[in-house]
Amino acid sequence: MFTWIALRLFQAIDAHSGYDFPWSLHNFMPFWAGADHHDYHHMAFVNNFSSSFRWWDTIFGTDSKYHAHKERKAQAAKAKKAN
């Protein structure tokens, strides 16, 4: 039980930190939700309900607005870089 609690605390801190640490689990497991994924949930409160496994958001379609947001950010960064 202590191992489970320690792992869940690590995951909660990682997901809510707002930083992409080199030791973040999503860097080792691509299906794992990281801080970027979960930060959108706290920003909009409409998507990305999973703080662990991204596939649940994909299966239930609760990550569509997140992907659109990331695409808009990428396009804005590209436009800024071009200017």
C-alpha positions in Angstrom: 0.0 0.0 0.0 2.9 2.4 0.8 4.4 1.7 -2.7 1.0 2.5 -4.3 0.7 5.7 -2.4 4.2 6.8 -3.2 3.7 6.1 -6.9 0.4 8.0 -7.0 1.9 10.9 -5.2 4.8 11.0 -7.7 2.3 10.9 -10.6 0.1 13.6 -9.1 3.1 15.9 -8.5 4.3 15.2 -12.0 0.9 15.9 -13.6 0.3 19.1 -11.7 3.8 20.5 -11.7 3.4 22.3 -15.1 6.9 21.2 -16.1 8.1 18.6 -18.5 10.9 17.0 -16.4 13.3 14.5 -18.0 12.1 11.9 -15.5 8.4 12.5 -16.2 6.7 9.2 -17.0 5.3 10.4 -20.4 8.9 10.6 -21.6 9.2 6.8 -21.1 5.6 5.8 -21.8 4.0 7.7 -24.7 0.5 6.7 -23.6 1.0 8.4 -20.2 -0.5 11.8 -19.7 2.1 14.4 -18.6 1.9 17.9 -17.2 1.1 19.5 -20.6 -1.9 17.2 -21.1 -3.2 17.7 -17.7 -2.6 21.5 -17.6 -5.1 21.9 -20.4 -7.7 20.2 -18.2 -7.0 22.8 -15.5 -7.0 25.6 -18.0 -10.3 24.8 -19.7 -12.0 22.2 -17.4 -13.7 20.7 -20.5 -11.2 18.1 -21.7 -8.3 15.8 -20.7 -9.9 14.2 -17.6 -7.3 11.5 -17.4 -4.2 12.3 -15.4 -2.6 8.9 -16.1 -3.6 7.1 -19.3 -4.2 9.3 -22.4 -6.0 6.5 -24.2 -9.1 7.0 -22.1 -9.4 10.6 -23.3 -8.9 9.3 -26.9 -11.4 6.5 -26.5 -14.1 8.8 -25.1 -13.3 11.7 -27.3 -12.5 14.1 -24.4 -9.2 15.3 -25.9 -10.4 16.8 -29.2 -10.3 20.4 -27.9 -6.8 19.8 -26.5 -5.5 18.7 -29.9 -7.1 21.7 -31.5 -5.5 24.0 -28.9 -2.1 22.4 -29.5 -2.4 22.9 -33.2 -3.3 26.6 -32.8 -0.3 27.1 -30.5 2.0 25.4 -33.1 0.6 27.5 -35.9 1.0 30.7 -33.8 4.6 29.8 -32.9 5.4 29.0 -36.6 3.9 32.4 -37.7 5.9 34.2 -35.0 9.1 32.5 -36.1 8.4 33.5 -39.7 8.1 37.1 -38.8 
